[in-house]
Amino acid sequence: MSVVIYCRPHCIECNIVKRFLRDHGVDYEVKDCSTHPEYLEEVKEMGFLGVPVTVVNGTPIQGLQPDRIKKELASAAESGE
């Protein structure tokens, strides 16, 4: 399973999403848009203007949506990805 979170260090919603993932034992990669402008370009290419954006196995989820993230994680686990 692949989980990536596009974020900024002082973004409250970003920190909540990261804590949510940690609390659920999910390993994730952080892409800090404040130090790597190319990551912000990736966010824009997905059709979003800001962070957080959580990508679960290629499915982007914008903002603070723990229920949707949980649903995507469960779907990825069921499919064995």
N, C-alpha and C positions, 0 to 999 in steps of 0.2 A: 504494500500500500504506500502510495506517495502522497504526502501532505506538505504543502508549502504555504507559508503565510507572508504576504507582502505587508510591510508595516513601517512605522516610524517610531523612534524610541519613546517619545512623550505622548503618544496617542493612547488615550484611555481605553477606547474600544479595542485597539490592537492588543494591549496588555491583558484585557479580559479574555479575548479569544485565546491568547497563548496560555493563560492560566487554565481555561476550560480544557484545552487539549492536554496539558500536563496532568490535570486532575483525572482525566479519562485514560491516562497511560498511553497517549498517542505521541509517537515520535514525529517531529516535523522539522522542516528546514525554514529558516528565517531569511527573508530577502529584505534588507533594510533600504528603503527608498531614499532615506536622507543621505546616505553615504554612496549610493550607487544609482545615479539618475537613470541608468538603463533599465532598472527594475520598474521605475515609474512609467517608462515607455511601455513595458510589458503589460502593466496594469491598464494603460490607455488602449493598447491593442485588444485587450479582452472586453473593452467597451465601458470601462469604469474610469471615474475621475479622481477617486481617492482611495485611501486605505482605511480599514483592513480589507484585504481580499484573501480569502482562504481557498486554496485549490486542492481538492481531494480527488486523486486519480484523474486529473484533467478537467474536473468540473469546478468552475470558479463560483465562489459565493462571496458577495460583497457585503460588507458591514458586519454588524454583530447579530448573527443568526444562529445561535447554538442549536436550536431544534433542527434546522436544515443541515448544519454540519454533522450533527449526530446521525441524521437519516442517511447522508452520503457515506459516512464512515461505516454504518451498518450494511449498506448496500455493497460497499467495497469488500467488507469482511465476508459477506455471504457468497460473493462471486469468487472469493479466494485470491483477490488481487493484493 
